[in-house]
């Protein structure tokens, strides 16, 4: 499948310019767009909350996405690189009309994908460091972090399942089957029963 992806940030902007650029490109390349995806939304919005996210989920190896330029995928470089990395890992080919990029499974694309993944790793490390530094600063300021010492957790994975658990126990279901039905380990169920005095 070949997808044409168009994104504009506001209603005042028109999708026609991008569509024209992509159509001109596919005529030269002797390709045909099977499906157009258009949306009016800011590039700062997470891809998962855009039509782009749905497109990424349904694409398969060998599919092609054509957009007018990389900035249509996202507002900042980190977001764009993350999107490209996911697409290339899934074997999806990306064409950008203005930059004339063809990102797929060739060596150049693999080098770029490697650079993208390294950048993502660096960003994750920086986030982790910033989190640790923020926690250290709060601790130095006397802020108590985490659950107060000696206070038991009041919420568990099975919180809110009391009625269902009691009903299944009354009907004679074995605890191993109840834990499977509730998607938890038997030890989690036993601990919950003990803490809630349900036998």
C-alpha positions in Angstrom: 0.0 0.0 0.0 1.1 3.5 -0.8 -0.2 6.3 1.6 -0.1 10.0 1.0 0.2 11.8 4.4 -0.9 15.4 4.7 -0.9 17.5 7.9 -1.7 21.2 8.4 -1.7 23.0 11.8 -4.7 25.2 11.4 -7.9 25.5 9.4 -6.4 28.6 7.7 -3.8 26.4 6.0 -4.7 24.4 3.0 -3.9 20.8 2.3 -4.0 21.5 -1.5 -0.4 22.6 -1.7 0.9 19.5 0.0 -1.4 17.3 -2.1 -0.2 19.0 -5.3 3.5 18.4 -4.3 2.9 14.7 -3.6 0.9 14.2 -6.8 3.6 15.8 -8.8 6.2 13.5 -7.2 4.2 10.3 -7.7 3.7 11.2 -11.4 7.5 11.5 -11.9 8.1 8.3 -9.8 5.3 6.3 -11.6 3.7 5.5 -8.3 0.0 5.7 -7.3 -1.4 6.6 -3.9 -3.8 4.0 -2.6 -5.0 6.0 0.4 -4.8 9.6 1.5 -4.5 10.6 5.2 -5.3 14.2 5.9 -5.5 15.9 9.3 -5.6 19.4 10.8 -3.7 19.2 14.0 -0.5 20.6 15.6 2.7 18.8 15.0 3.4 19.0 18.7 0.6 16.6 19.5 1.7 13.0 20.1 1.5 10.7 17.0 -0.7 8.3 19.1 -3.3 11.0 19.3 -3.2 11.8 15.6 -4.3 9.9 12.4 -0.6 9.4 11.8 -0.5 7.1 14.8 -3.3 5.0 13.3 -1.4 4.9 10.0 1.8 3.8 11.7 -0.1 0.9 13.4 -1.7 -0.4 10.2 1.3 -0.2 7.9 3.1 -3.4 7.0 6.6 -4.2 5.6 7.0 -2.9 2.1 4.3 -0.2 2.5 5.2 3.4 1.4 4.3 6.7 3.1 4.8 9.9 1.1 4.7 13.3 2.7 5.7 16.7 1.4 8.5 17.2 4.1 9.7 15.7 7.4 8.2 18.6 9.4 4.7 17.2 8.5 5.5 14.2 10.7 6.2 16.3 13.8 7.2 19.7 15.1 10.5 18.8 16.8 13.4 16.7 15.5 13.2 14.1 18.4 9.6 13.3 17.6 10.3 13.1 13.8 13.3 10.8 14.4 11.3 8.5 16.8 8.5 8.2 14.1 11.0 7.4 11.4 12.8 4.9 13.5 9.6 3.0 14.2 8.6 3.0 10.5 12.0 1.9 9.3 12.2 -0.9 11.9 8.8 -2.1 10.6 10.1 -2.1 7.0 8.0 0.9 5.9 9.6 3.1 3.2 9.2 6.9 3.7 9.5 9.4 0.9 9.7 13.2 1.5 9.1 15.3 -1.6 11.0 18.5 -0.6 14.0 17.0 1.0 14.0 14.1 -1.5 14.6 11.5 1.2 13.9 7.9 0.6 14.2 6.1 3.9 13.9 2.3 3.8 16.1 -0.7 4.2 19.2 0.5 2.2 22.5 1.2 4.0 22.0 5.0 4.2 18.6 4.5 5.8 20.1 2.0 8.3 22.8 4.5 9.2 20.1 7.1 9.7 18.0 4.6 11.7 21.0 3.9 13.9 21.5 7.6 14.4 17.8 8.0 15.3 17.9 5.1 17.9 21.1 6.6 19.4 19.5 10.0 19.7 16.4 8.4 21.3 18.7 6.5 23.8 20.5 9.7 24.7 17.2 11.5 25.2 15.9 8.7 27.5 19.2 8.9 29.4 18.9 12.7 29.8 15.3 12.3 31.0 16.4 9.7 33.5 19.3 12.0 34.7 16.9 15.0 35.0 14.5 12.9 37.0 17.2 11.6 39.4 18.5 15.2 39.8 15.0 16.5 40.5 14.4 13.8 43.2 17.8 14.6 44.8 17.0 18.3 44.9 13.5 17.6 46.5 15.1 15.3 49.0 17.7 18.0 49.9 14.9 20.5 50.3 13.3 18.1 52.9 10.4 16.8 50.7 9.4 13.3 51.8 9.4 11.1 48.7 7.3 8.0 48.2 4.9 6.4 50.7 5.4 7.5 54.3 7.3 4.9 56.3 5.1 2.4 58.0 2.0 3.3 55.9 0.6 0.4 54.0 -0.4 0.6 50.3 -4.1 1.2 50.1 -4.5 0.3 46.4 -3.7 -3.0 44.7 -4.0 -4.5 41.3 -7.2 -6.2 42.4 -8.7 -3.1 44.1 -12.4 -3.0 43.2 -12.6 -6.8 42.4 -13.9 -7.9 45.9 -17.4 -8.7 44.7 -16.2 -10.7 41.7 -13.6 -12.6 43.9 -16.2 -13.4 46.6 -18.7 -14.5 44.0 -16.2 -16.9 42.3 -15.0 -18.3 45.7 -18.6 -18.9 46.7 -19.2 -20.7 43.4 -16.3 -23.0 44.2 -13.8 -21.7 41.6 -10.2 -22.7 42.5 -7.9 -19.7 43.3 -5.6 -20.7 40.4 -8.5 -20.2 38.0 -9.6 -16.9 39.7 -6.1 -15.5 39.3 -6.1 -16.4 35.6 -9.5 -14.8 35.1 -8.3 -11.6 36.8 -4.9 -11.6 34.9 -2.8 -11.7 38.0 -0.4 -14.2 39.5 -1.7 -16.6 42.2 0.7 -15.0 44.7 -0.9 -11.6 44.0 -4.3 -13.0 44.6 -3.3 -14.8 47.8 -1.7 -11.6 49.2 -4.8 -9.6 48.3 -7.1 -12.1 50.0 -4.9 -12.1 53.1 -4.8 -8.2 53.2 -8.5 -7.9 52.7 -9.4 -10.8 55.0 -11.2 -12.6 52.2 -11.0 -16.4 52.5 
